[in-house]
Amino acid sequence: MKRFFSNYSYDMVKMFLNQFAVAIFGFSLVLTAGLADNDTLRNVTSVAAILLYLFLLYTNAWAIGYRNKVPVETGSQKGNVWTGFLISLCANSLNFLFAILITLATFVDIDVINSIGGVASCIALFLEGMYTGILANSVGGVVLNSCWFMYFLIPLPAIIVSGVAYLLGLHDVKWTSFFNRQELPLSDRDVKQKERRDD
């Protein structure tokens, strides 16, 4: 586990920073749509922000998988199909922490816990700003952002997309020409191992 964090801590932080940047963008769009008092605009801009966020995660996770392709093929690194999922899970750990705090505040009637849950809810809505427009909708008269389980569901698309993208990168499968423009450098050790394998 220590080696895992050592190898992928940078990637986890990068995924979180992508989330933070797109969250600010998505939250700004929701505020603009709110000022315009237009629910359709709010939902459309929220979906656009979510798609942008997932695309950034996809490209990032694909690059990580492609980076590991040669080491895995040469046997210098053990292949693990869950790597992409685990990296994204760790990157979303703060989201799950807030989800737990919100859930506790929902079911435990203690003032301190309720206050902490309220603060966690506000931070979570900002930190997951790309989803804020969707969460403002109501289903059966209940606003989605008031449902504790939604905060556990929100990170799931990111984890799934990252996991699948990592596997595609690991097998050099491209679903878009975007990756044809990327030059992902290999280390000297990986290049030598690849040359030996080709010989």
N, C-alpha and C positions, 0 to 999 in steps of 0.2 A: 504493500500500500504506500509506503514511504517513497519507493522508487516511482510509483505511478504519479504521485503528486509532484515529484521532482521533474519528471519528464513532461508533464502536461499542465503545470501550474500557470505558465504563461498563456496557454491556450484557454484555460478556464477564465483567467482575468480578461482576456481579449473578448470572449463571448459575453461576459458580464458587461464590459464597457460598450459593446455593440447594443446590448439590451438597454443600457442607460441612455445612450445617445438617441436611439429610436424612440424610447419612452418619452423623452423630452419633446421630440418631434410630434409624436402621436398625441401627447397631452396638449400641446399647443394647438393642434388641429381641432381637438375636441372643444377647447375653449372658444376658438373662432366660430365653430359650428353652433356652440351654445349662444354666443352673442347674436348670431344670425337667426337663432330660434328655429333651426332646421334639422329635424331628426334624421331625415334621409341623408343630408350632407354629413352629419355626424357619423352615421353608420358606414357610409362609403369611405370617408377619410380614415376611419378606424381600421377598416378592412385593408385599405392600401398600406397603412403603417404596419399592420401585422404581416402582410405579404413581404414588405421590404425587410422587416426583421428576420423572417424565416429565410429569405434569400441570402441575407448576410451570414446567417448561421450555416446555411447549406454550403456556401463557398468556403467558409472557414473550416468546417468539418471535413469537406471533401479534400482540401489541401492537407489536412492532418493525416487522413487516410493514405493519400498519395505519397506523402513524406515517409510513411511507414512501409510502403509497398516493397521496396528492395530489401530492407532489413528483415522483413517477414519471409520473403521468398528465399533469401540466402540462409535463413535460419539463425541469424545473429540476434533476432528479436522474436519472442513468442507472439504469435498472432492471437488476438482475442476479439471476437465479433462484437463484444459488448463495450469496447473501448470508447467509441463515439457516444454511446448512451451514457456511460459513466462520467465522461468529461462534462457533458451538458448537465447531467444531474448535479454534479458538484458546482457548476457555474450557476445553477438555479437554487442552490442551498438556501440563500437568503430569502428567496420567494417562499420556500417551504417553511422556513422559520416563521415568517409573518403569517402564513396560512395556519400554522399550529396555534399561534397566539390569538388569532381571530376566532378560531374554533373554540379555544378555551373560554374566551370572553362570551361566546354564544351560549355555552352550556354550563358555565360556572358563574353563579351570581355573587361575586365578590367585587367590591368597588375597585380595588387596586387592579385586579385582573381585567375588569371591564374597561378601566382607563387605559391600560396597556394595549388591550385589544383595539380600542378606538384609535389610538396612535398608530398601531400596526396597520390598521385598515387604511388610514390616510396615506401612510408611506407606501403601502403595497399598491394602491391605486395610482400613485405617481410613478413608482418604479416600474409598473406594468402599464404605463400610459398608453401604449398602442392598443390595449384592450379596453381602455376606459369608455370609449364610445359605445362599444358593444355591451359592456356591463351596465350602462345606463338604461338599457331597455328593460321592460318588465314582462314577465311571463305569468299569466294567471293573477295579475295584480301585485306580484312580488318583484321588486327591482333586483336584478341579478347581482349587483354589487353588495347586496345585503345577505346573500347566501354564502355561508361559510365554505361550502364544498367547491364553489367556483374558484377559490384561490388555490385549491389543489389541482384543479383541471387546467388552469391557465398555463403552467409550465410544460404540460404534456406535449403540445405541438412542437415546441422547441427541442425537447428531448428526442422525440421520434424523428424529426427532420435531421437532427445532428447525427443520430445513430445510423440512419439509412445513408446519409451523405458520406459518412466515414467509410462505410462498407463499399460504396461505389468508388470512392477515391482509392481505397485499398486494392480494388480490382481494376482500376483505371477505366471505369465506365463513365462516359460523359453524356449527360442529358442536355447539355447546352454547349455552344461553341465558345462560351466565356473562358473556359479552361484552356482552350487552344492558345490563348494569348498569354497564359501564365507560364513562366519559367520557374519551376520549383527546384532549386539547387539540391544536389545530393552531397553528402559529406565525402571526403576523400576515401574513407574506409568503405562506404557504400558503393562508390564507383569501382574500387578494386574488386570488391566481392561480386559485383555485377559482371565485371570483365571475366573473372575466373569462372563464373557460372555460364557465361556465353561461350567460353572456350570449351 
